[in-house]
Amino acid sequence: MDAKESPQWVEWNDRLGELSFEWVVAKSTDLVVETIDTLRHEALLKGYIETNTPFLLCGPPGSGKTMTLLSTLRKLGN
């Protein structure tokens, strides 16, 4: 950039271009990226389920409650 030129703002969306994505895949509850947190949550839930201890999952919509529970239940079924 020349000293005489002033910087210009560029919209983030203009830099990204066209995005093509299958939203059905993103909403699938059978796809879980294992992180230390998801593994900890599954271990905790597994302990509750195996000992018949009641538990309540709470959190805002989209925080992963159903995904985590279903993933844990699938693993217990194997």
C-alpha positions as CSV (number, residue, x, y, z in Angstrom):
1,M,0.0,0.0,0.0
2,D,1.2,3.4,-0.9
3,A,1.6,6.0,1.8
4,K,-1.0,8.2,-0.1
5,E,-3.6,5.4,-0.2
6,S,-6.0,5.0,2.7
7,P,-7.1,1.5,3.7
8,Q,-10.5,0.4,2.6
9,W,-13.0,-1.8,4.5
10,V,-14.0,-5.0,2.7
11,E,-17.1,-6.9,3.7
12,W,-16.3,-10.4,5.1
13,N,-18.9,-12.0,3.0
14,D,-17.3,-10.5,-0.2
15,R,-14.1,-12.3,0.7
16,L,-15.7,-15.7,1.3
17,G,-17.5,-16.1,-2.0
18,E,-20.2,-18.7,-2.7
19,L,-20.7,-21.3,0.1
20,S,-22.3,-24.6,-0.7
21,F,-23.2,-26.8,2.3
22,E,-25.6,-29.6,3.0
23,W,-27.5,-28.5,6.2
24,V,-29.0,-31.9,6.6
25,V,-25.5,-33.3,7.4
26,A,-25.0,-30.5,10.0
27,K,-28.2,-31.3,11.8
28,S,-27.3,-35.0,12.1
29,T,-27.0,-36.1,15.7
30,D,-24.9,-39.2,14.8
31,L,-21.8,-37.1,13.9
32,V,-19.8,-36.1,17.0
33,V,-16.4,-34.6,16.9
34,E,-14.6,-36.1,19.9
35,T,-12.9,-33.5,22.0
36,I,-11.8,-33.7,25.6
37,D,-15.1,-32.1,26.6
38,T,-17.4,-34.5,24.6
39,L,-15.5,-37.5,26.0
40,R,-15.9,-36.1,29.6
41,H,-19.6,-35.5,29.1
42,E,-20.1,-39.0,27.7
43,A,-18.2,-40.6,30.5
44,L,-20.3,-38.7,33.1
45,L,-23.5,-39.7,31.4
46,K,-22.4,-43.3,31.0
47,G,-21.8,-43.5,34.8
48,Y,-25.3,-42.1,35.5
49,I,-27.0,-44.4,33.1
50,E,-25.1,-47.5,34.2
51,T,-26.0,-46.9,37.9
52,N,-29.6,-45.9,37.2
53,T,-29.0,-42.5,38.7
54,P,-31.4,-39.8,37.5
55,F,-30.0,-36.8,35.8
56,L,-31.2,-33.7,34.0
57,L,-29.5,-32.1,31.0
58,C,-30.0,-28.3,30.8
59,G,-28.6,-25.6,28.7
60,P,-29.7,-23.2,25.9
61,P,-31.0,-24.5,22.6
62,G,-28.3,-25.8,20.4
63,S,-25.8,-26.5,23.1
64,G,-25.5,-30.2,22.4
65,K,-27.7,-31.8,25.0
66,T,-29.5,-34.2,22.7
67,M,-26.5,-34.9,20.6
68,T,-24.4,-35.8,23.6
69,L,-27.1,-38.0,25.1
70,L,-27.8,-39.9,21.8
71,S,-24.1,-40.4,21.2
72,T,-23.6,-41.8,24.6
73,L,-26.6,-44.1,24.3
74,R,-25.4,-45.4,20.9
75,K,-22.0,-46.2,22.4
76,L,-23.6,-48.1,25.2
77,G,-25.6,-50.1,22.7
78,N,-22.4,-51.5,21.1
